[in-house]
């Protein structure tokens, strides 16, 4: 019986602590929790990629501003997708970085670039990894976040130290409190 109570207590504790990780991560983000939830809702409301219609779309939302990357077979398809994103409830601004081209391009190197840039940001004084979101698409690395000017400078400086970095596009906004 003692073993059973110990097992149940351990499971409850583990469940509680795993929830604390989520809360701690959310708490380190400068955006209010409601804004974080709204940004996630916008991401989930974006169109999904489609092999049949020959497009691949990725939406990353930060402070109600949506970075849209991916590829489509035509500019007309890109325009239609961007129009859909602009109509999503809560979207303030759309930053369109979609390109016309095949949707099966090799993006495996992008994860390595992103990981290396994140490593550089972690090592950089004056900026927190919790305040900067890093995403790489076809060799272009985007930095998003709610940061002060000095933090933006530190994040860019750190990203530029990456030996894998090909092209950098910072898309920062002033810190929200």
C-alpha positions in Angstrom: 0.0 0.0 0.0 2.9 2.4 0.8 4.4 1.7 -2.6 1.0 2.5 -4.3 0.7 5.8 -2.4 4.3 6.7 -3.2 3.7 5.9 -6.9 0.5 8.1 -7.0 2.2 10.9 -5.1 5.1 10.8 -7.6 2.8 10.9 -10.6 1.0 13.9 -9.2 4.2 15.7 -8.5 5.6 15.0 -11.9 2.4 16.3 -13.5 2.5 19.4 -11.4 6.2 20.1 -12.2 5.7 19.6 -15.9 3.0 22.2 -15.8 5.4 24.5 -14.0 7.8 24.3 -16.9 5.1 25.7 -19.2 4.2 28.4 -16.7 7.9 29.3 -16.2 8.4 29.5 -20.0 5.3 31.6 -20.5 6.3 33.8 -17.6 9.7 34.5 -19.2 8.0 35.7 -22.4 7.4 39.5 -22.2 4.1 39.2 -23.9 1.1 39.0 -21.6 -0.3 35.4 -21.3 -3.4 36.4 -23.2 -1.4 37.7 -26.1 0.7 34.5 -26.2 -2.5 32.5 -26.4 -4.0 34.9 -29.1 -0.7 34.5 -31.1 -1.0 30.7 -30.9 -4.6 30.9 -32.1 -3.6 33.0 -35.1 -0.8 30.4 -36.0 -3.4 27.6 -35.8 -5.9 29.6 -37.9 -3.4 30.1 -40.8 -4.0 28.0 -44.0 -2.4 24.6 -44.0 0.1 23.5 -46.6 -1.3 21.6 -49.5 0.4 19.1 -51.8 -2.6 19.1 -54.1 -2.6 22.9 -54.5 1.2 23.1 -54.6 2.0 25.4 -51.7 3.7 25.2 -48.4 3.0 27.9 -45.8 4.4 28.6 -42.3 3.0 31.3 -40.1 4.8 32.6 -37.0 2.9 35.1 -34.9 4.4 37.5 -32.4 2.4 40.4 -30.9 -0.3 39.9 -33.5 2.1 40.3 -36.3 2.4 37.3 -38.6 5.6 36.3 -40.5 4.5 34.1 -43.4 7.1 32.0 -45.2 6.9 29.2 -47.7 6.5 28.6 -51.4 3.7 28.4 -53.9 3.4 27.6 -57.6 2.3 31.2 -58.5 2.2 34.7 -57.2 -1.6 34.6 -57.5 -1.6 31.7 -55.0 0.7 33.6 -52.6 -1.6 36.6 -52.9 -4.7 34.5 -52.1 -3.0 32.9 -49.1 -1.8 36.3 -47.7 -5.3 37.6 -48.1 -6.6 34.7 -46.0 -4.0 35.4 -43.3 -4.9 39.1 -43.2 -8.6 38.2 -42.5 -7.8 36.1 -39.4 -9.2 37.7 -36.3 -6.6 39.6 -34.3 -4.0 40.0 -37.1 -2.5 43.5 -37.1 0.3 43.1 -39.7 1.4 40.4 -42.2 5.0 40.2 -43.2 5.0 38.2 -46.4 8.2 36.3 -47.2 6.6 33.6 -49.4 8.3 32.9 -52.7 7.3 31.4 -56.0 8.9 28.1 -56.4 8.7 24.4 -55.8 7.4 23.3 -52.4 9.7 20.3 -52.1 12.9 22.4 -51.6 15.5 21.0 -49.1 15.1 22.7 -45.8 17.1 20.3 -43.7 20.0 22.7 -43.3 17.7 25.3 -41.9 17.3 23.5 -38.6 21.1 23.5 -38.1 21.3 27.2 -38.8 18.5 27.9 -36.4 20.1 25.7 -33.7 23.5 27.4 -34.2 22.0 30.9 -34.0 20.0 30.0 -30.8 23.3 28.7 -29.3 25.0 32.0 -30.1 22.1 34.0 -28.5 22.2 31.9 -25.4 25.9 32.7 -25.0 25.4 36.4 -25.7 25.2 38.8 -22.7 22.4 41.3 -22.8 19.7 39.2 -24.5 17.5 36.3 -23.3 16.6 33.4 -25.5 13.1 33.7 -24.0 12.7 37.1 -25.7 13.9 36.2 -29.2 12.3 33.6 -31.5 14.5 32.2 -34.3 13.3 30.7 -37.5 15.1 29.8 -40.7 13.5 29.2 -44.1 15.7 28.4 -47.1 18.8 29.9 -45.5 17.1 33.1 -44.4 17.1 33.4 -40.6 14.4 35.5 -39.0 14.7 37.0 -35.5 11.3 37.9 -33.9 10.6 39.2 -30.5 9.6 41.9 -28.1 13.0 43.4 -27.2 14.6 46.7 -26.3 17.1 48.3 -28.8 20.2 47.0 -26.9 18.7 43.5 -26.8 18.0 43.6 -30.5 21.6 44.7 -31.1 22.9 41.9 -28.9 20.7 39.3 -30.7 21.8 40.5 -34.1 25.5 40.5 -33.0 25.1 37.0 -31.6 23.4 35.7 -34.8 26.1 37.1 -37.0 28.7 35.0 -35.0 27.0 31.8 -36.4 29.3 30.2 -38.9 26.2 28.7 -40.6 24.3 32.0 -41.0 23.6 32.8 -44.7 21.2 35.8 -44.5 19.7 37.5 -41.4 16.4 39.4 -41.2 15.6 40.8 -37.8 11.8 41.6 -37.3 11.8 43.0 -33.8 9.3 45.1 -31.9 9.7 47.3 -28.9 9.2 45.4 -25.6 5.6 45.1 -24.4 4.8 45.7 -20.7 
